[in-house]
Amino acid sequence: MRRVLHVSGPCRCGLLAVALGLCLGFGPAAAQQGGGARPFEALKKRLVADGFAAEAVERIYARPEVFVEADGVARFFLHSEAKLNYDQFTTPESIARARAYLAAHAELLARTEEVFGVEREVITAILLVESRLGTVTGGRSALNILSTLGALTDPAFQEEFFRILPPERRISRERYLERVQKRAEWGYRELKALLRYAEREGIDPAAIPASYAGAVGFAQFMPTNILAYGEDGDGDGRVDLFDHADAVASIANYLRRHGWRPGGDRERREKAIYAYNPSSYYVNAILAVAERLRN
């Protein structure tokens, strides 16, 4: 059975399309025509083979705002220049903003805590770290990021992409080849989930903003997690992670499904948060913010 994708309305157009097209060697005309450019050809065929309707796939990748997102995807293959400073989230200013969020959404958070058993302070801490309480959600296109990653399953595109990475910052070729195939397959799975989510919700896949990694909304969920754990927190029949009620409920559902229990010990809580983001620094930051909010 072919999946039917509904494509609607104009979206934000990336002005980097022409420049990236020139870097990858397919010229300004092809870049301006979006996905008709060569890097997405194999990707389109794979999507059709996996059950997506050919006409819908062609329409999506012919749009000028759908293009190779080299700038964002490159971050996966460059040496990191800095680590996130989690201390910024426990400053008096950050805690004050989080307290204001708790007050503004008190009824929603109380209802969610009652339903899912996840403390409001923990949910708020995650929103603070993930998206500055919904104010910073990324300015890239989820479709472009995940399409570019998915296209990197093609060995020829892998080689082209490696050549455009800044030589002084890119990882070694050996590490790149080890990493790119795994990352590309991951990106392709997330792309399929994004398209299914967009179809289910009746939204334009090209209109969904995301981080450089393709994470979406106030909760910064990857598309597979939206499908698996996204919750309709306000009862409108939709899952929209740019809506506070849905984002709050989705975070709580994710943690509960990963072992969070009311009154659980610290180890159980740490494991649930670690599933959300596998970083011990992240886990400690979330618990530290939540503790300050409780006090």
CORBEL-V277708 format. One record per residue. OMEGA is omega in radians with two decimals (999 if undefined). Layout:
[[OMEGA] [OMEGA]]
This chain:
[[3.13] [3.06] [3.14] [3.12] [3.12] [-3.11] [-3.08] [2.92] [3.07] [3.12] [3.10] [-3.11] [3.14] [-3.12] [3.12] [-3.03] [-3.09] [-3.13] [3.13] [3.10] [3.12] [3.13] [-3.08] [2.98] [3.10] [2.89] [-3.04] [-3.11] [3.13] [-3.14] [-3.14] [3.11] [3.04] [-2.98] [3.06] [3.13] [-2.98] [-3.06] [-3.09] [-3.07] [3.14] [3.12] [-3.14] [3.13] [-3.13] [3.11] [3.12] [3.12] [3.13] [2.96] [3.10] [-3.07] [-3.05] [-3.10] [3.14] [3.11] [3.12] [-3.13] [-3.12] [-3.01] [3.01] [-3.06] [-3.07] [-3.13] [3.09] [-3.02] [3.11] [-3.13] [-3.06] [-3.04] [3.14] [-3.08] [3.14] [-3.09] [3.12] [-2.99] [3.10] [3.03] [-3.13] [-3.14] [-3.09] [3.06] [3.11] [3.12] [-3.10] [3.12] [-3.12] [-3.07] [3.11] [3.05] [3.10] [-3.13] [3.14] [3.14] [3.10] [3.11] [3.13] [3.09] [3.11] [3.10] [3.10] [-3.13] [-3.09] [-3.08] [-3.03] [-3.10] [3.12] [-3.09] [3.11] [3.12] [3.14] [3.12] [3.13] [-3.08] [-2.98] [3.13] [3.12] [-3.06] [-3.13] [-3.12] [3.12] [3.10] [-3.14] [3.11] [3.12] [3.10] [3.12] [-3.08] [-3.05] [-3.00] [-3.09] [3.10] [3.07] [-3.10] [3.14] [-3.06] [3.13] [-3.08] [-3.13] [3.11] [3.08] [-3.13] [-3.12] [3.12] [-3.04] [3.06] [3.12] [3.08] [-3.14] [3.13] [-3.12] [2.95] [3.13] [-3.10] [-3.14] [3.12] [3.06] [-3.12] [3.11] [-3.09] [3.12] [-3.09] [-3.12] [3.08] [3.13] [-3.05] [-3.08] [-3.09] [-3.06] [3.07] [-3.12] [3.12] [-3.12] [3.12] [3.12] [-3.11] [3.08] [-3.02] [-2.93] [-3.09] [3.11] [-3.13] [3.14] [3.12] [3.06] [3.14] [3.14] [3.08] [3.13] [3.09] [3.12] [3.12] [3.11] [-3.14] [3.11] [3.10] [3.14] [3.11] [-3.11] [-3.08] [-3.14] [-3.14] [-3.12] [-3.12] [-3.14] [-3.09] [-3.07] [3.11] [-3.07] [3.00] [3.12] [-3.14] [-3.13] [3.12] [-2.91] [2.90] [-3.12] [-3.13] [-3.12] [3.06] [2.88] [-3.07] [3.11] [3.10] [3.05] [3.14] [-3.04] [-2.97] [-3.13] [-3.09] [3.03] [-3.03] [-3.10] [3.04] [3.14] [3.10] [-3.11] [2.99] [-3.09] [-3.08] [2.95] [3.05] [-3.04] [-3.11] [-3.13] [3.14] [-3.14] [-3.14] [-3.12] [3.08] [-3.13] [3.13] [3.13] [-3.10] [3.12] [-3.13] [3.11] [2.94] [-3.14] [3.07] [3.10] [3.13] [3.13] [-3.12] [-3.05] [-3.12] [3.12] [3.13] [3.13] [-3.13] [3.14] [3.13] [3.11] [3.07] [3.12] [3.11] [-3.02] [3.10] [3.12] [3.09] [3.12] [-3.13] [-3.12] [3.13] [3.14] [-3.12] [3.12] [3.10] [-3.13] [3.13] [3.12] [3.12] [3.11] [-3.10] [999]]
